[in-house]
Amino acid sequence: MPSHPMDEAHARIDAENHLILRLNDAMSFRKVKEMREMIDEYRSLDPADTDANQAGYAVIADCIEHPGDGSMTAARQFYDTQRHSPLRRFVRRICFENSN
């Protein structure tokens, strides 16, 4: 027997985790179009974005697609304000260091 039943809340968490996995894969391969589609899907799944994951992925997609002052400013703001986010390391690598 499972340790907990698969109720609506657990199903949503499972869907979010699967979406994050797919977003990370798209980010690794620099597939910005796919990232943006999944960010829209993420917004439907979690409109509140309390962890700012959607915002972080959007910043990363902008850095990949439109490198420059505008995306760097947004990346710096995300990096400086979202200190709890696990996406900070990806913002640093992709936006600031321009590496994988």
Stockholm file with secondary structure:
# STOCKHOLM 1.0

chainA/1-100         MPSHPMDEAHARIDAENHLILRLNDAMSFRKVKEMREMIDEYRSLDPADTDANQAGYAVIADCIEHPGDGSMTAARQFYDTQRHSPLRRFVRRICFENSN
#=GR chainA/1-100 SS CCSSCCCHHHHHHHHHHHHHHHHHHHHHTTCHHHHHHHHHHHHHHCTTCTTCHHHHHHHHHHHHHSTTHHHHHHHHHHHHHCTTCTTHHHIIIIIISCCC
#=GC SS_cons         CCSSCCCHHHHHHHHHHHHHHHHHHHHHTTCHHHHHHHHHHHHHHCTTCTTCHHHHHHHHHHHHHSTTHHHHHHHHHHHHHCTTCTTHHHIIIIIISCCC
//
